């Protein structure tokens, strides 16, 4: 099956499955049990639990498939990046060749203009011994002129071919960026669906424990699962309702709010220093360590190393952050991106139109958000 179609199926199944799932809340005022109803309720709970566990198994398989597709996409991105580097090297080579050809044409043009050159060509023709000799010499002169025209044609064709190939590769790379964002979103949806099912199982276990006088400890588990599920869904709802904002290329000094020198230094030497220290770490789908990071795994790791705790996913980090305008953002804050309809990428704001993050094409590296690819997808700034 075509990769895009499979991705669409996973996303649709995930979203429709999430919409159809509800968590049965605990009701402390449930009717007292009788001997007959006890068995019925236990049987019903067992059936619901079995269904939920089956759903968890299916979701886990879809998450695994999404991760596999992401791994393949990362390899394709690396290949496309290598191709772009090769084509840019080829452009440099062709440009050098064009320069040499232009020098040659200019030299030939100057030679024709030198005193005596035109008369030499005329003398060359006049010294013909016969009509056939004249025709032959005219053919020689025509061949020289034609050769120069061919050089000009070859120059134009070479440059046009190379530029078309570069443009095609850039379009291919942008399409792969968008597919990567869709995969991240698909996995996030599946994880939310998993949280709902786990919350359902916790709820079932709570009701069962009520029948077996183990209610108290399982109630806390069920509430925690419920809280996590609600936080994830709330963050997703807020992320999906956020529109992209327009960014400017102003300097860091013009964009930042006034800070005391000690506060600014603490922010920079903390989060920003840790962030730069991980430069070069490779991109890894679902990665959370220097061996390999995805975007939100990287930001979470940096903040943990700086003594601050933030959620795991880009959408959850967005939901847990205070909204900032670009003029209010300062180095060490988070910058969020929306490539596929909701928050699907996050990095650490550095000021001056730059941020550092774990990108699928570069791993952990500094990038611009005021020009190039990321300038089209900035969704906002946040401070955890």
TIDREN-733824 format. One record per residue (C-alpha): x, y, z; residue in three letters; chain. Coordinates in nm, 4 decimals. Each point is the difference from the previous one (the first is absolute). Last residue first. Layout:
! residues N
@X X&Y Y&Z Z&type Ala&mol A .
...
END
This chain:
! residues 384
@X 0.7094&Y 2.6864&Z 3.0605&type Unk&mol A .
@X 0.0419&Y 0.3188&Z -0.2120&type Unk&mol A .
@X -0.1642&Y -0.0040&Z -0.3408&type Unk&mol A .
@X 0.0399&Y 0.1365&Z -0.3527&type Unk&mol A .
@X -0.2337&Y -0.0292&Z -0.2974&type Unk&mol A .
@X -0.1174&Y -0.1905&Z -0.3072&type Unk&mol A .
@X 0.3043&Y 0.0377&Z -0.2332&type Unk&mol A .
@X -0.0703&Y -0.2020&Z -0.3182&type Unk&mol A .
@X 0.1098&Y 0.1997&Z -0.3047&type Unk&mol A .
@X 0.3273&Y 0.1299&Z 0.1494&type Unk&mol A .
@X 0.1052&Y -0.3613&Z 0.0645&type Unk&mol A .
@X 0.0932&Y -0.0675&Z -0.3641&type Unk&mol A .
@X 0.2240&Y 0.2964&Z -0.0762&type Unk&mol A .
@X -0.0021&Y 0.3385&Z 0.1685&type Unk&mol A .
@X -0.1124&Y 0.1435&Z 0.3354&type Unk&mol A .
@X 0.0074&Y -0.3314&Z 0.1871&type Unk&mol A .
@X 0.3714&Y -0.0618&Z -0.0474&type Unk&mol A .
@X 0.1712&Y -0.3221&Z 0.1090&type Unk&mol A .
@X 0.2510&Y -0.1147&Z 0.2640&type Unk&mol A .
@X 0.0665&Y -0.3740&Z 0.0122&type Unk&mol A .
@X -0.1002&Y -0.3220&Z 0.1768&type Unk&mol A .
@X -0.0661&Y -0.2570&Z -0.2754&type Unk&mol A .
@X 0.0332&Y 0.1429&Z -0.3488&type Unk&mol A .
@X -0.2826&Y -0.1279&Z -0.2248&type Unk&mol A .
@X -0.2495&Y -0.1180&Z 0.2621&type Unk&mol A .
@X 0.0573&Y 0.3117&Z 0.2095&type Unk&mol A .
@X 0.1034&Y -0.0042&Z 0.3662&type Unk&mol A .
@X -0.0150&Y 0.3592&Z 0.1182&type Unk&mol A .
@X 0.1853&Y 0.3283&Z 0.0248&type Unk&mol A .
@X -0.1662&Y 0.3335&Z -0.0826&type Unk&mol A .
@X 0.0949&Y 0.3086&Z -0.1996&type Unk&mol A .
@X -0.1628&Y 0.3300&Z -0.1025&type Unk&mol A .
@X 0.2373&Y 0.2064&Z 0.2143&type Unk&mol A .
@X -0.1075&Y -0.1778&Z 0.3164&type Unk&mol A .
@X 0.0963&Y -0.3493&Z 0.1141&type Unk&mol A .
@X -0.3462&Y -0.1624&Z 0.0280&type Unk&mol A .
@X 0.0058&Y -0.3704&Z 0.0900&type Unk&mol A .
@X -0.1847&Y -0.2337&Z -0.2375&type Unk&mol A .
@X -0.3409&Y -0.1559&Z -0.0515&type Unk&mol A .
@X -0.1782&Y -0.1854&Z -0.2802&type Unk&mol A .
@X -0.3501&Y -0.1453&Z -0.0536&type Unk&mol A .
@X -0.2454&Y 0.2605&Z 0.1329&type Unk&mol A .
@X -0.3167&Y -0.0415&Z -0.2077&type Unk&mol A .
@X -0.1127&Y 0.0139&Z -0.3639&type Unk&mol A .
@X 0.2954&Y -0.1716&Z -0.1682&type Unk&mol A .
@X 0.3043&Y 0.2261&Z 0.0202&type Unk&mol A .
@X -0.0740&Y 0.1914&Z 0.3218&type Unk&mol A .
@X 0.3152&Y 0.1160&Z 0.1788&type Unk&mol A .
@X 0.0823&Y 0.0905&Z 0.3605&type Unk&mol A .
@X 0.2792&Y 0.2108&Z 0.1517&type Unk&mol A .
@X 0.1006&Y -0.0654&Z 0.3607&type Unk&mol A .
@X 0.1751&Y 0.2483&Z 0.2293&type Unk&mol A .
@X 0.3756&Y -0.0239&Z 0.0672&type Unk&mol A .
@X 0.0898&Y 0.3247&Z -0.1736&type Unk&mol A .
@X -0.2777&Y 0.2573&Z 0.0551&type Unk&mol A .
@X -0.3531&Y 0.0295&Z -0.1294&type Unk&mol A .
@X -0.1965&Y 0.3192&Z 0.0762&type Unk&mol A .
@X 0.0484&Y 0.1575&Z -0.3451&type Unk&mol A .
@X -0.0971&Y -0.3286&Z -0.1637&type Unk&mol A .
@X -0.3251&Y -0.0014&Z 0.1941&type Unk&mol A .
@X -0.0251&Y -0.2410&Z 0.2898&type Unk&mol A .
@X -0.2516&Y -0.2655&Z 0.1082&type Unk&mol A .
@X 0.0708&Y -0.1674&Z 0.3356&type Unk&mol A .
@X 0.1019&Y -0.3612&Z -0.0471&type Unk&mol A .
@X -0.1666&Y -0.3269&Z 0.1098&type Unk&mol A .
@X -0.2224&Y -0.0232&Z -0.3090&type Unk&mol A .
@X 0.2955&Y 0.0535&Z -0.2331&type Unk&mol A .
@X 0.2020&Y -0.2629&Z 0.1860&type Unk&mol A .
@X -0.2965&Y -0.2383&Z -0.0396&type Unk&mol A .
@X -0.0145&Y 0.0691&Z -0.3738&type Unk&mol A .
@X 0.3765&Y -0.0537&Z -0.0406&type Unk&mol A .
@X -0.0143&Y -0.3265&Z 0.1962&type Unk&mol A .
@X 0.1725&Y -0.1027&Z 0.3251&type Unk&mol A .
@X -0.1118&Y 0.2499&Z 0.2654&type Unk&mol A .
@X 0.2385&Y 0.2495&Z 0.1690&type Unk&mol A .
@X 0.2166&Y -0.0293&Z 0.3131&type Unk&mol A .
@X 0.2684&Y 0.2523&Z 0.0913&type Unk&mol A .
@X 0.3464&Y -0.0555&Z 0.1508&type Unk&mol A .
@X 0.2051&Y 0.1018&Z -0.3044&type Unk&mol A .
@X 0.0699&Y -0.3626&Z -0.0898&type Unk&mol A .
@X -0.3772&Y -0.0566&Z 0.0075&type Unk&mol A .
@X -0.0477&Y 0.3042&Z -0.2278&type Unk&mol A .
@X 0.2469&Y -0.1354&Z -0.2562&type Unk&mol A .
@X -0.1517&Y -0.3522&Z 0.0111&type Unk&mol A .
@X -0.3553&Y 0.1364&Z -0.0519&type Unk&mol A .
@X 0.1189&Y 0.2127&Z -0.2934&type Unk&mol A .
@X 0.1715&Y -0.2979&Z -0.1639&type Unk&mol A .
@X -0.2870&Y -0.2437&Z 0.0514&type Unk&mol A .
@X -0.2297&Y 0.2667&Z -0.1462&type Unk&mol A .
@X 0.1915&Y 0.0157&Z -0.3302&type Unk&mol A .
@X 0.0978&Y -0.3683&Z -0.0325&type Unk&mol A .
@X 0.3312&Y -0.0879&Z 0.1540&type Unk&mol A .
@X 0.2691&Y -0.2676&Z -0.0600&type Unk&mol A .
@X 0.2928&Y -0.1406&Z 0.1999&type Unk&mol A .
@X -0.0139&Y 0.3300&Z 0.1898&type Unk&mol A .
@X -0.3219&Y -0.1256&Z 0.1645&type Unk&mol A .
@X -0.3782&Y 0.0232&Z -0.0516&type Unk&mol A .
@X -0.0557&Y -0.1517&Z -0.3466&type Unk&mol A .
@X -0.3598&Y -0.0555&Z -0.1174&type Unk&mol A .
@X 0.1225&Y 0.0142&Z -0.3640&type Unk&mol A .
@X 0.3762&Y 0.0481&Z 0.0155&type Unk&mol A .
@X 0.1885&Y 0.3097&Z -0.1160&type Unk&mol A .
@X 0.3751&Y -0.0085&Z 0.0574&type Unk&mol A .
@X 0.1873&Y 0.1977&Z 0.2708&type Unk&mol A .
@X 0.2101&Y 0.2629&Z -0.1782&type Unk&mol A .
@X -0.0637&Y 0.2807&Z 0.2466&type Unk&mol A .
@X -0.0633&Y -0.1402&Z 0.3500&type Unk&mol A .
@X 0.2110&Y 0.2612&Z 0.1810&type Unk&mol A .
@X -0.1907&Y 0.2752&Z -0.1776&type Unk&mol A .
@X -0.3194&Y -0.0971&Z 0.1862&type Unk&mol A .
@X 0.1781&Y -0.0251&Z 0.3363&type Unk&mol A .
@X 0.1335&Y 0.3528&Z -0.0515&type Unk&mol A .
@X -0.3407&Y 0.1314&Z -0.1077&type Unk&mol A .
@X -0.1890&Y -0.1511&Z 0.2949&type Unk&mol A .
@X 0.2343&Y 0.1188&Z 0.2734&type Unk&mol A .
@X 0.2653&Y 0.2509&Z -0.1056&type Unk&mol A .
@X -0.2567&Y 0.1954&Z -0.2002&type Unk&mol A .
@X -0.2746&Y 0.0073&Z 0.2653&type Unk&mol A .
@X 0.2432&Y 0.0774&Z 0.2832&type Unk&mol A .
@X 0.1670&Y 0.2752&Z -0.2040&type Unk&mol A .
@X -0.3353&Y 0.1621&Z -0.0768&type Unk&mol A .
@X -0.1019&Y -0.0060&Z 0.3671&type Unk&mol A .
@X 0.3370&Y 0.1414&Z 0.1161&type Unk&mol A .
@X 0.0003&Y 0.2740&Z -0.2630&type Unk&mol A .
@X -0.3470&Y 0.1159&Z 0.1028&type Unk&mol A .
@X -0.2418&Y -0.0488&Z -0.2835&type Unk&mol A .
@X -0.1590&Y 0.2327&Z -0.2519&type Unk&mol A .
@X -0.2163&Y -0.1937&Z -0.2439&type Unk&mol A .
@X 0.1639&Y -0.1539&Z -0.3040&type Unk&mol A .
@X -0.0820&Y 0.0641&Z -0.3632&type Unk&mol A .
@X 0.2124&Y 0.3097&Z -0.0636&type Unk&mol A .
@X 0.3093&Y -0.1432&Z 0.1730&type Unk&mol A .
@X -0.0392&Y -0.3336&Z -0.1784&type Unk&mol A .
@X 0.0044&Y 0.1743&Z -0.3339&type Unk&mol A .
@X -0.3077&Y 0.0403&Z -0.2173&type Unk&mol A .
@X -0.0698&Y -0.2529&Z -0.2747&type Unk&mol A .
@X -0.3753&Y 0.0016&Z 0.0484&type Unk&mol A .
@X -0.2472&Y -0.2795&Z 0.0658&type Unk&mol A .
@X -0.3620&Y -0.0269&Z -0.1063&type Unk&mol A .
@X -0.2135&Y -0.2279&Z 0.2142&type Unk&mol A .
@X -0.1501&Y -0.3428&Z -0.0726&type Unk&mol A .
@X -0.3481&Y -0.0596&Z 0.1415&type Unk&mol A .
@X -0.0656&Y -0.1907&Z 0.3211&type Unk&mol A .
@X -0.3228&Y -0.1999&Z 0.0234&type Unk&mol A .
@X 0.1743&Y -0.3345&Z -0.0574&type Unk&mol A .
@X 0.2477&Y 0.0691&Z 0.2799&type Unk&mol A .
@X -0.2753&Y 0.0844&Z 0.2503&type Unk&mol A .
@X -0.1868&Y -0.3216&Z -0.0790&type Unk&mol A .
@X 0.3224&Y -0.2044&Z 0.0153&type Unk&mol A .
@X 0.0953&Y 0.1469&Z 0.3353&type Unk&mol A .
@X -0.3471&Y -0.0751&Z 0.1376&type Unk&mol A .
@X 0.0156&Y -0.3568&Z -0.1318&type Unk&mol A .
@X 0.3392&Y -0.0568&Z 0.1603&type Unk&mol A .
@X -0.1023&Y 0.1614&Z 0.3277&type Unk&mol A .
@X -0.3298&Y -0.1937&Z 0.0108&type Unk&mol A .
@X 0.1756&Y -0.3328&Z -0.0573&type Unk&mol A .
@X 0.2624&Y 0.0761&Z 0.2634&type Unk&mol A .
@X -0.2677&Y 0.0991&Z 0.2539&type Unk&mol A .
@X -0.2066&Y -0.3108&Z -0.0697&type Unk&mol A .
@X 0.3023&Y -0.2232&Z 0.0439&type Unk&mol A .
@X 0.0741&Y 0.1750&Z 0.3285&type Unk&mol A .
@X -0.3604&Y -0.0363&Z 0.1110&type Unk&mol A .
@X -0.0003&Y -0.3719&Z -0.0832&type Unk&mol A .
@X 0.3234&Y -0.0559&Z 0.1887&type Unk&mol A .
@X -0.1305&Y 0.1862&Z 0.3065&type Unk&mol A .
@X -0.3211&Y -0.2043&Z -0.0090&type Unk&mol A .
@X 0.2077&Y -0.3187&Z -0.0270&type Unk&mol A .
@X 0.1577&Y 0.0656&Z 0.3396&type Unk&mol A .
@X -0.3334&Y 0.0689&Z 0.1711&type Unk&mol A .
@X -0.2267&Y -0.2643&Z -0.1570&type Unk&mol A .
@X 0.1504&Y -0.3240&Z 0.1167&type Unk&mol A .
@X -0.3172&Y -0.1202&Z 0.1769&type Unk&mol A .
@X -0.0709&Y -0.2823&Z -0.2500&type Unk&mol A .
@X -0.3075&Y 0.1494&Z -0.1634&type Unk&mol A .
@X 0.1575&Y 0.3416&Z 0.0125&type Unk&mol A .
@X 0.3108&Y -0.1588&Z -0.1464&type Unk&mol A .
@X -0.2034&Y -0.1028&Z -0.3019&type Unk&mol A .
@X -0.1229&Y 0.3530&Z -0.0462&type Unk&mol A .
@X 0.3532&Y 0.1334&Z 0.0272&type Unk&mol A .
@X 0.1344&Y -0.2638&Z -0.2376&type Unk&mol A .
@X -0.2602&Y 0.1053&Z -0.2527&type Unk&mol A .
@X 0.1017&Y 0.3638&Z 0.0418&type Unk&mol A .
@X 0.3667&Y -0.0908&Z -0.0379&type Unk&mol A .
@X -0.0888&Y -0.1950&Z -0.3153&type Unk&mol A .
@X -0.1825&Y 0.3047&Z -0.1324&type Unk&mol A .
@X 0.2963&Y 0.2239&Z 0.0839&type Unk&mol A .
@X 0.2220&Y -0.2413&Z -0.1910&type Unk&mol A .
@X -0.2393&Y 0.0266&Z -0.2942&type Unk&mol A .
@X 0.0052&Y 0.3800&Z 0.0139&type Unk&mol A .
@X 0.3798&Y 0.0074&Z 0.0310&type Unk&mol A .
@X 0.0299&Y -0.2274&Z -0.3051&type Unk&mol A .
@X -0.2223&Y 0.2374&Z -0.1971&type Unk&mol A .
@X 0.2258&Y 0.2859&Z 0.1018&type Unk&mol A .
@X 0.2994&Y -0.2044&Z -0.1118&type Unk&mol A .
@X -0.1708&Y -0.0671&Z -0.3328&type Unk&mol A .
@X -0.0651&Y 0.3706&Z -0.0508&type Unk&mol A .
@X 0.3646&Y 0.0820&Z 0.0806&type Unk&mol A .
@X 0.1135&Y -0.2662&Z -0.2466&type Unk&mol A .
@X -0.2125&Y 0.1481&Z -0.2746&type Unk&mol A .
@X 0.1253&Y 0.3513&Z 0.0755&type Unk&mol A .
@X 0.3643&Y -0.1115&Z -0.0207&type Unk&mol A .
@X -0.0769&Y -0.1843&Z -0.3230&type Unk&mol A .
@X -0.1676&Y 0.3087&Z -0.1440&type Unk&mol A .
@X 0.3065&Y 0.2091&Z 0.0881&type Unk&mol A .
@X 0.2272&Y -0.2503&Z -0.1743&type Unk&mol A .
@X -0.2241&Y 0.0114&Z -0.3060&type Unk&mol A .
@X 0.0300&Y 0.3805&Z -0.0046&type Unk&mol A .
@X 0.3808&Y -0.0149&Z 0.0139&type Unk&mol A .
@X -0.0030&Y -0.2617&Z -0.2785&type Unk&mol A .
@X -0.2020&Y 0.2337&Z -0.2229&type Unk&mol A .
@X 0.2523&Y 0.2768&Z 0.0716&type Unk&mol A .
@X 0.2861&Y -0.2313&Z -0.1010&type Unk&mol A .
@X -0.1704&Y -0.0944&Z -0.3271&type Unk&mol A .
@X -0.0573&Y 0.3658&Z -0.0846&type Unk&mol A .
@X 0.3674&Y 0.0710&Z 0.0698&type Unk&mol A .
@X 0.1008&Y -0.2974&Z -0.2157&type Unk&mol A .
@X -0.2112&Y 0.1204&Z -0.2920&type Unk&mol A .
@X 0.1470&Y 0.3523&Z 0.0275&type Unk&mol A .
@X 0.3566&Y -0.1380&Z -0.0016&type Unk&mol A .
@X -0.0722&Y -0.2160&Z -0.3050&type Unk&mol A .
@X -0.1527&Y 0.2951&Z -0.1847&type Unk&mol A .
@X 0.3047&Y 0.2162&Z 0.0828&type Unk&mol A .
@X 0.2390&Y -0.2646&Z -0.1340&type Unk&mol A .
@X -0.1879&Y -0.0394&Z -0.3269&type Unk&mol A .
@X -0.0320&Y 0.3768&Z -0.0556&type Unk&mol A .
@X 0.3722&Y 0.0549&Z 0.0641&type Unk&mol A .
@X 0.1037&Y -0.2719&Z -0.2431&type Unk&mol A .
@X -0.2465&Y 0.1108&Z -0.2698&type Unk&mol A .
@X 0.1161&Y 0.3627&Z 0.0127&type Unk&mol A .
@X 0.3681&Y -0.0890&Z -0.0198&type Unk&mol A .
@X -0.0575&Y -0.2552&Z -0.2769&type Unk&mol A .
@X -0.1783&Y 0.2628&Z -0.2117&type Unk&mol A .
@X 0.2875&Y 0.2496&Z 0.0417&type Unk&mol A .
@X 0.2573&Y -0.2634&Z -0.0953&type Unk&mol A .
@X -0.2095&Y -0.0979&Z -0.3010&type Unk&mol A .
@X 0.0035&Y 0.3619&Z -0.1223&type Unk&mol A .
@X 0.3777&Y 0.0032&Z 0.0225&type Unk&mol A .
@X 0.0227&Y -0.3232&Z -0.1992&type Unk&mol A .
@X -0.2345&Y 0.1454&Z -0.2636&type Unk&mol A .
@X 0.2362&Y 0.2930&Z -0.0558&type Unk&mol A .
@X 0.2977&Y -0.2329&Z -0.0456&type Unk&mol A .
@X -0.1996&Y -0.2306&Z -0.2299&type Unk&mol A .
@X -0.1101&Y 0.2947&Z -0.2124&type Unk&mol A .
@X 0.3655&Y 0.1028&Z -0.0533&type Unk&mol A .
@X 0.0918&Y -0.3547&Z -0.1089&type Unk&mol A .
@X -0.3051&Y -0.0200&Z -0.2298&type Unk&mol A .
@X 0.1030&Y 0.3268&Z -0.1659&type Unk&mol A .
@X 0.3403&Y -0.1583&Z -0.0627&type Unk&mol A .
@X -0.1597&Y -0.2996&Z -0.1696&type Unk&mol A .
@X -0.2244&Y 0.2172&Z -0.2135&type Unk&mol A .
@X 0.2969&Y 0.2079&Z -0.1129&type Unk&mol A .
@X 0.2004&Y -0.3164&Z -0.0800&type Unk&mol A .
@X -0.2917&Y -0.1286&Z -0.2069&type Unk&mol A .
@X -0.0022&Y 0.3270&Z -0.1892&type Unk&mol A .
@X 0.3702&Y -0.0269&Z -0.0677&type Unk&mol A .
@X 0.3424&Y 0.1085&Z 0.1230&type Unk&mol A .
@X -0.1229&Y 0.1640&Z 0.3202&type Unk&mol A .
@X 0.2244&Y 0.2860&Z 0.1100&type Unk&mol A .
@X -0.3014&Y 0.2286&Z 0.0238&type Unk&mol A .
@X -0.1541&Y -0.2036&Z 0.2860&type Unk&mol A .
@X 0.3075&Y 0.0122&Z 0.2250&type Unk&mol A .
@X 0.0516&Y 0.3635&Z -0.1000&type Unk&mol A .
@X -0.3505&Y 0.0748&Z 0.1305&type Unk&mol A .
@X 0.0733&Y -0.1834&Z 0.3258&type Unk&mol A .
@X 0.3319&Y 0.1862&Z 0.0294&type Unk&mol A .
@X -0.1759&Y 0.3294&Z -0.0759&type Unk&mol A .
@X -0.2273&Y -0.0624&Z 0.2987&type Unk&mol A .
@X 0.3010&Y -0.0780&Z 0.2224&type Unk&mol A .
@X 0.2098&Y 0.2933&Z -0.1202&type Unk&mol A .
@X -0.0554&Y 0.2229&Z 0.2990&type Unk&mol A .
@X -0.1284&Y -0.2033&Z 0.2952&type Unk&mol A .
@X -0.3817&Y -0.0188&Z 0.0078&type Unk&mol A .
@X -0.0146&Y -0.3672&Z -0.1017&type Unk&mol A .
@X 0.2505&Y -0.0865&Z 0.2728&type Unk&mol A .
@X -0.2076&Y 0.1896&Z 0.2573&type Unk&mol A .
@X -0.3017&Y -0.2139&Z -0.0844&type Unk&mol A .
@X 0.2103&Y -0.3151&Z 0.0297&type Unk&mol A .
@X 0.1250&Y 0.1062&Z 0.3413&type Unk&mol A .
@X -0.3535&Y 0.0814&Z 0.1125&type Unk&mol A .
@X -0.1171&Y -0.3417&Z -0.1123&type Unk&mol A .
@X 0.2835&Y -0.1702&Z 0.1895&type Unk&mol A .
@X -0.0666&Y 0.2020&Z 0.3141&type Unk&mol A .
@X -0.3672&Y -0.0922&Z -0.0226&type Unk&mol A .
@X 0.0919&Y -0.3648&Z -0.0325&type Unk&mol A .
@X 0.2244&Y 0.0216&Z 0.3088&type Unk&mol A .
@X -0.2772&Y 0.1647&Z 0.2001&type Unk&mol A .
@X -0.2457&Y -0.2637&Z -0.1166&type Unk&mol A .
@X 0.2379&Y -0.2731&Z 0.1153&type Unk&mol A .
@X 0.0255&Y 0.1623&Z 0.3444&type Unk&mol A .
@X -0.3781&Y 0.0227&Z 0.0184&type Unk&mol A .
@X -0.0238&Y -0.3663&Z -0.1005&type Unk&mol A .
@X 0.2297&Y -0.0993&Z 0.2863&type Unk&mol A .
@X -0.1832&Y 0.2162&Z 0.2550&type Unk&mol A .
@X -0.3326&Y -0.1401&Z -0.1185&type Unk&mol A .
@X 0.1408&Y -0.3530&Z 0.0344&type Unk&mol A .
@X 0.0898&Y 0.0723&Z 0.3637&type Unk&mol A .
@X -0.3544&Y 0.1259&Z 0.0510&type Unk&mol A .
@X -0.1316&Y -0.3183&Z -0.1623&type Unk&mol A .
@X 0.2083&Y -0.2172&Z 0.2343&type Unk&mol A .
@X -0.1121&Y 0.1877&Z 0.3150&type Unk&mol A .
@X -0.3616&Y -0.0268&Z -0.1129&type Unk&mol A .
@X 0.0406&Y -0.3742&Z -0.0605&type Unk&mol A .
@X 0.1428&Y -0.0429&Z 0.3504&type Unk&mol A .
@X -0.3005&Y 0.1846&Z 0.1459&type Unk&mol A .
@X -0.2346&Y -0.2219&Z -0.2029&type Unk&mol A .
@X 0.1739&Y -0.3129&Z 0.1329&type Unk&mol A .
@X -0.0247&Y 0.1248&Z 0.3599&type Unk&mol A .
@X -0.3671&Y 0.0778&Z -0.0528&type Unk&mol A .
@X -0.0602&Y -0.3469&Z -0.1441&type Unk&mol A .
@X 0.1669&Y -0.1567&Z 0.3053&type Unk&mol A .
@X -0.2176&Y 0.2132&Z 0.2288&type Unk&mol A .
@X -0.3048&Y -0.1140&Z -0.1966&type Unk&mol A .
@X 0.0858&Y -0.3666&Z 0.0525&type Unk&mol A .
@X 0.0343&Y 0.0577&Z 0.3755&type Unk&mol A .
@X -0.3327&Y 0.1859&Z 0.0000&type Unk&mol A .
@X -0.1713&Y -0.2894&Z -0.1772&type Unk&mol A .
@X 0.1324&Y -0.2371&Z 0.2662&type Unk&mol A .
@X -0.1171&Y 0.2341&Z 0.2772&type Unk&mol A .
@X -0.3479&Y 0.0167&Z -0.1546&type Unk&mol A .
@X -0.0097&Y -0.3800&Z -0.0242&type Unk&mol A .
@X 0.0964&Y -0.0292&Z 0.3661&type Unk&mol A .
@X -0.2685&Y 0.2503&Z 0.0984&type Unk&mol A .
@X -0.2529&Y -0.1950&Z -0.2081&type Unk&mol A .
@X 0.0978&Y -0.3247&Z 0.1751&type Unk&mol A .
@X -0.0272&Y 0.1672&Z 0.3408&type Unk&mol A .
@X -0.3460&Y 0.1269&Z -0.0946&type Unk&mol A .
@X -0.1119&Y -0.3523&Z -0.0889&type Unk&mol A .
@X 0.1295&Y -0.1387&Z 0.3285&type Unk&mol A .
@X -0.1605&Y 0.2835&Z 0.1959&type Unk&mol A .
@X -0.3298&Y -0.0731&Z -0.1745&type Unk&mol A .
@X 0.0219&Y -0.3653&Z 0.1041&type Unk&mol A .
@X 0.0711&Y 0.1095&Z 0.3568&type Unk&mol A .
@X -0.3083&Y 0.2218&Z -0.0101&type Unk&mol A .
@X -0.2196&Y -0.2832&Z -0.1303&type Unk&mol A .
@X 0.1269&Y -0.2362&Z 0.2701&type Unk&mol A .
@X -0.0630&Y 0.2625&Z 0.2684&type Unk&mol A .
@X -0.3531&Y 0.0516&Z -0.1234&type Unk&mol A .
@X -0.0675&Y -0.3752&Z 0.0099&type Unk&mol A .
@X 0.1478&Y -0.0345&Z 0.3487&type Unk&mol A .
@X -0.2057&Y 0.2930&Z 0.1225&type Unk&mol A .
@X -0.3190&Y -0.1525&Z -0.1380&type Unk&mol A .
@X 0.0746&Y -0.3339&Z 0.1693&type Unk&mol A .
@X 0.0715&Y 0.1751&Z 0.3329&type Unk&mol A .
@X -0.3203&Y 0.2003&Z -0.0327&type Unk&mol A .
@X -0.2091&Y -0.3077&Z -0.0732&type Unk&mol A .
@X 0.1531&Y -0.1973&Z 0.2862&type Unk&mol A .
@X -0.0656&Y 0.2791&Z 0.2479&type Unk&mol A .
@X -0.3508&Y 0.0612&Z -0.1346&type Unk&mol A .
@X -0.1230&Y -0.3413&Z 0.1117&type Unk&mol A .
@X 0.1384&Y 0.0078&Z 0.3538&type Unk&mol A .
@X -0.1179&Y 0.3574&Z 0.0460&type Unk&mol A .
@X 0.2142&Y 0.3073&Z -0.0207&type Unk&mol A .
@X -0.0994&Y 0.3398&Z 0.1351&type Unk&mol A .
@X -0.0843&Y 0.2626&Z -0.2619&type Unk&mol A .
@X 0.2869&Y 0.2218&Z -0.1098&type Unk&mol A .
@X 0.0338&Y 0.3288&Z 0.1918&type Unk&mol A .
@X 0.3797&Y 0.0142&Z -0.0248&type Unk&mol A .
@X -0.0210&Y 0.0283&Z -0.3738&type Unk&mol A .
@X 0.3341&Y -0.0463&Z -0.1743&type Unk&mol A .
@X 0.0178&Y 0.1366&Z -0.3507&type Unk&mol A .
@X -0.0295&Y -0.2245&Z -0.3047&type Unk&mol A .
@X 0.2648&Y 0.1217&Z -0.2416&type Unk&mol A .
@X -0.1180&Y 0.0716&Z -0.3488&type Unk&mol A .
@X 0.1207&Y -0.1153&Z -0.3388&type Unk&mol A .
@X -0.1698&Y 0.0808&Z -0.3279&type Unk&mol A .
@X 0.1953&Y 0.3155&Z -0.0752&type Unk&mol A .
@X 0.3316&Y -0.1754&Z 0.0623&type Unk&mol A .
@X -0.0867&Y -0.2786&Z -0.2423&type Unk&mol A .
@X -0.0987&Y 0.2496&Z -0.2670&type Unk&mol A .
@X 0.3278&Y 0.1884&Z 0.0479&type Unk&mol A .
@X 0.2187&Y -0.3100&Z -0.0005&type Unk&mol A .
@X -0.1776&Y -0.1693&Z -0.2900&type Unk&mol A .
@X 0.0236&Y 0.3176&Z -0.2056&type Unk&mol A .
@X 0.3690&Y 0.0482&Z 0.0792&type Unk&mol A .
@X 0.0969&Y -0.3636&Z -0.0647&type Unk&mol A .
@X -0.1963&Y -0.0047&Z -0.3266&type Unk&mol A .
@X 0.1601&Y 0.3255&Z -0.1172&type Unk&mol A .
@X 0.3484&Y -0.1344&Z 0.0760&type Unk&mol A .
@X -0.0761&Y -0.3176&Z -0.1923&type Unk&mol A .
@X -0.1206&Y 0.2071&Z -0.2954&type Unk&mol A .
@X 0.3170&Y 0.2130&Z 0.0110&type Unk&mol A .
@X 0.2218&Y -0.3113&Z 0.0089&type Unk&mol A .
@X -0.1689&Y -0.1692&Z -0.2985&type Unk&mol A .
@X -0.1194&Y -0.3510&Z 0.0851&type Unk&mol A .
END
